[in-house]
Amino acid sequence: MSFIPNIFVRKAPERKASAAKALIALHRTGAPVWTSRDYVSLARAGYERNVIAYRCIRLVSEATASAPLRVAEAGAVMADHPLLTLLAKPNPEQSGAELLESFYGFLQTAGNAYLEGVTLDGLPRELYALRPDRMKVRPGKSGWAEGYDYSVAGRSVTFRKPDDGSLSPILHLKLFHPTNDHYGLSPLEAASASVDLHNAASAWNKSLLDNAARPSGALVYKGPEGAENLTGDQFDRLKSELEDAYQGSANAGRPLVLDGGLEWRSMSLSPADMDFIEAKHAAAREIALAFGVPPMLLGIPGDNTYSNYKEANLAFWKQTVLPLVKKTASALTGWFAPVWPDAQVICQTTDIEALSAERDAMWMRVSRADFLSEDEKRSALGLPAREGGDA
């Protein structure tokens, strides 16, 4: 009877899965994937010690956190919704703006940002932003992340994605990385060379001030015949007098008194010869470019890309802030879909003050369109139709 096909054996149901993604985890299934860069060093050299990178991260994170997020269902913006309440007060310690500022700050510094959702009775009750350097992706057999390991001071907790389609405990938002499958590439890492150059220029300037703002040089001794060199005691005394009487900002401009036979010869280039200031400004502009911040907003002199500050601010919001906010809103919508399938998180641009001039111009153009009805004009402006319509 072996030739009779076994018609009673049911095939396994087909499931959607990427054929290429599974190759990533063949050699280390279930093992944590560590980030390949030193987050702490980048944060200290960039955010903590570099004024340009610090200001760029603050500008982006504060602006994106101030963009108003709303909840819509069936195209109508909801005035009251559990998700809206959660976004406004995510946890007892932070407001919604504070949580999002931390979230976006981590994203700009590390290229990755993580939100933890605390559930009770199947509903999310609190949200927390977790430090990205403590989080590790745990890939599954399919190559996608099946969980996350969060480690602090030798202790670790694992967040696993549920298999029943319920709410995942972690939302991972990352920036595009061309050579990493699980982690994003931060603007701070892309601008790390410029950050180092800018920091080195600042350190050089500080060292110059510490040495009484004088270029390094040499004291040449021309003694009488038979005594061309200083004795050991004379050399130590001369060195001590120079350090005590001529170095430091308090001694800036003090005239140098030389004994007989001593001649001062400068041995270093001046700041003008090294083009020091311009190199520092060029590094600052490259840092701003990586973060998408117009240099004019940072007060960098010599940059005439924008005709005025107003246009630079508008470009910053349209090219940097709004795309990031819309990306986050889309990620939040997908994350909360198992709980609120009809809810959609949107950014209400009509409440953004920086876009008021452009919004007024659009309203003026639409209002002058005589070939459109009132409801068509409202629809073009993103407003709901009136009750009863044009009738």
N, C-alpha and C positions, 0 to 999 in steps of 0.2 A: 504493500500500500504506500510505499515511500514515494512513488511517482505521482501520487495524487497531491495537488497543491494544498497547502494548509490554509484554507480560506478562513479559518476561524481565528487566525492570529491577527490582531489589530496593530497597525503601524503606529508608531509614536507620532503624536501631533507635531506638525511643523511649527517652528518658532522663528521669528525674525531675529537675525543676528548678523553682524558684520563678519565677512569671511577673512578679512585682513587683520581685524583688530585682535582676533584670538591668537595670532602669532606672537604678539607682544609678551604674553604671559606664559608661554610654553616652558620657559626655562626657570621661572621663579613664581609658580602659582601660589597665591596666598601670602607671599612675602612682601613686607613693606618696601616701598620705593622712596628712598631718601632724596631730598632736594640736593642738587649738585652744586649749589652755590652757598657762600657763607652769608647768611642773612644779617647776622649781627654786625659783621664788619661793614657791610654795605650801609646798614642803618646808621652806624656810628660815623663813618666817613662822610656819608651823604646828608642824612637828615640832621644829625646832632652837631656836625662840625662845618657844614657848608651852607652858607646863608642863601645861596641861589636855589639849591635843591630843597632846602627847608621851606622857602617861600613858595616854590612851585607845588610841593605836596600839599601845603596848607591851602593854597588857592584852589587847587583841583578838588580836594576833599571837602572843603567848606562850601564851595559853590555847588557841587553835586549833592551834598547833604541838604542844602537849602531848597533845591528844586522840589516843588510839591508833588507828592505821590498820592493818587486817588484810586478808588476802586470802582469799576464800572461793571454792570451786568446788562447784557442785551443792548449795549450801546449807550446806556443811561448811567450817568455818574451817580453813585450812591452817596447819600448824605449820612447814612448810618449803616455800618457793616462791621462784623466781628474782626475781619482782616484789617479794616481801617483803624479800629481801636488798637489792635496789636501793633501796627506800624507806628502809631502815635506814642504809645507807651509800651515798649518791648520788654522791659524788665524793671524791677524796683529801683535800680541804680542809675538808669540812663533814660533820657528822652529819645524819641525817634531820630532827631537830628544828631544827637551825640553818638548813637549807635552807628548811624550811616557814615558819620565823619570818621569813626574808627575803621569801619569796614572799607571805605574808599582809601583811607590812609595806608592800610595794609596792602591794598591792591596796587597802589602806586609804588610802594616800597619793595614788595616781594613779588609782585605779579600774580599773587594768589590771595583770595579773601574767603573766609569761611564763616558761615552763620550756623549756629546750633539752635535747633527748634526744640523746646521743652514742651512735651504734650501731656495732657491730663484728660482722661476719658476720650481719647482719640482726637482731641482738638489741640492745636498749638496754643500755648498760654504765654510763653516767654521766648525771647530771642536774645542770643548773645554772640558777639563777634569774638572769634578765637584767633590767637596769635598764629600766623602761618608757619613760623619756624618750628613750632611744636607739633605740627600736624604732618602726618605721613599718609600717602595714598596706599591702600591695600588693593591691588588689582586681582580680579577673579579669573576664571577660566576663559571668559570671553574677551579678556583684555581690558574691559572697562573697570572702573573702580567699583568694588563690591563693599568697601568699607574704608574707614579712616582710623588711624591710631593717633591719639593725642597724649603726649608725654610731658610731664613736668616733674623735675627733681627726683628722677628715678621711678616715678609712678606713671602708669599708663592706663588709658581707658580706650576701648575699641567701640567705634560707632559702625554698625553694619546696616546696609540698605535692606529693607524688608522685601521679601519675595511675593507678598500678597498685594502689592500695588498701593500700599498705604504710604503715608508721609515719610520721606527720608529724614533722618535726624540731622543731616548736614547738607547745607547748600554750598557748593564749591564754585566760585566765580573766578575765572582766570583770564589773563590776557594771552594773546596768541604767542606761541613759542614754536618756531619751525623745527627744532631738534629735540623736543621733549614731549613725550606722549601724555604726561600726567600733570605737569606743572607749567605755569605761565612765565613769561619773560617780563620783568618789570622795567619801566623807563629808567629807574635808578641804575640798574645793571647795564643797560645800553649806554648810559651816559657816564659810566664809572671812570673811563679814561679822562674825560673832561673834568669830572669832579676831582680826580687826583691832581690834575694840572692846576685847577683853581685853588685847591688847598695848598699845593706847593708854592704857588705865587703868594698866597697870604702868609705862609710861614716864612718865605724869603723876605717879605716886607717887614714882618715882625722882627726877624733877626737883624735887618738893616736898622730898625729903630733902636733895638737893644744895643747896637754898637754905635750909638750917637749919630745915626744916619750918615755915617761916613763909609766910603768904600774900603774894602780891605786893601792893605798895602804892606810895605816892608820898610823897616828902619835899617838903613845901610850905614855901617860904621867905617869911617875912614880915619884910622889912627895914625900916629907917626910911624916912621919906619922902625921895624922891630916889634911893634905892638899893633899889628893889623886886626887882631881879634879881641873881643871882650873877654875878660876873665869870667869864671863861673859866678862869682859874687856880683859882678857888674851886670851880667845878663839877667840874673834872678831879680835884682833890684829894679832894673828897667822894665821888665815884664810886670812886676807887681805895681809899679807906679802907673803904667798904662791902664791896667785893669781897674785900679782904684780911682784914678783921677779923670779918665777920658772915656770909659765905656758907660753905657746906660743912657736913658733918656734925660736924666737930670744933668748930664754933662754935655748935652748937645750944643754944638757951637763953641765949646771952650777951646781956646787956642792951644796948640801943642807947643810946649817948651822943650827944646832939644839941647842936650849938652854938646860940647865941642866934639866935632868929628861925626855927628849923627845927621843923616839926611833921609827925609821921607820920600818914598817912591810909591806911587799908586800902582797896584797890580791887578785891578779888576775893572770890568766894564761898568759904565754908568747905566742907570735904568733906561735912559733914552737910547743908548746903544743896544741894549738887549730887547727893546720894544716891549718892556715888561707890562705896562698898563694895557696896551692893546691886546697882548696875548691873554691877559686875564679876562678882558671883556669878551674876547672870542670864545673862550672856554665857557663863560657864563651864558652866552647866546646858544651854544651847543647844548648845554644842560636844559635851558628853557625849551629848545626845539624838541628834545626827547620827551618832555612832559606835555607838549602842545600848548605852552603858555607863551603869548606874544612878549618879546623882550621889553616892549614899552611898558607893560604892566609891572615889570620888576624894577623899573628905573634905570636900566642899563643905558648909558649915554652912547651916542654915535649910531643908534639904530633908527633908520628912517623908513622902515618897511610900511608902517601905517601912517596915514596923514594926521591922525589925531587919536587921542586916548579912547574916545567913544567907539570908533571903528575897531580898534584893537580889542576892546572888551566884548563887542558883539561877535567878532570872529572867535574869541575864546569860548564863548557860550555855544555858538553854533557848531564849531568844529571839535571841541574837546568835551565840554560839559554835557550837552544834550545827548550825543551818541552814547556816552557812558551811562547816563541815567536811564535811557531807553533800554540799553542792554541789561541793566539791573532789573528794571521793571519786568522785562520779558522773562528773566530767570526766576523772579519771585512768582510770577504767574504760573510757570510750569511747576515750581516747587510746591505750591499750595493747591495745585489742581486736584490731588486726591481728596482733599478736604472740602474745597469750594470749587467745584468744576466749572461753574458759570462765572466766577469772579475773574476779573482781569485788572491787573495793576497797570496804571498808566501815569504818565507825567503830564500834568495840566500846565501847558506852556502859557496859557492866558494869564496865569498868576505870577509869571516871572517878570520882575521889573526891568531887568536888563534887555528884554526883548520888546519893551513897550513901543519904541519908535517904529520898529519893523511891523509890529502888530497894528499900530494905527494906520500905517501906510496900506496894509492889506485890507483893513476894514474900509478905508476910503475907496480903494479900487473896487471892492465888491459892492459897496453901496451905490456906486455910479454905474453898475452894470444893469441897465434898464431892461435887458432881455431876460433877466432872471426874476423869478417870483420871490416873495419874502421868505418862504420856506426853503427855496433853493439857495438863497443867500445865507441863511442860517446854517444850512448843511455844509456849505463851502467853508464856513468859519468854524465848523466843528461844534455848533450849538444844536440842541434838540429842537425838533419841530414844535410849533405852537399847538395848543389844544384846539382841535377843529381844523387845523391847516389853513390854507389860503382862502378856503370858503368862508 
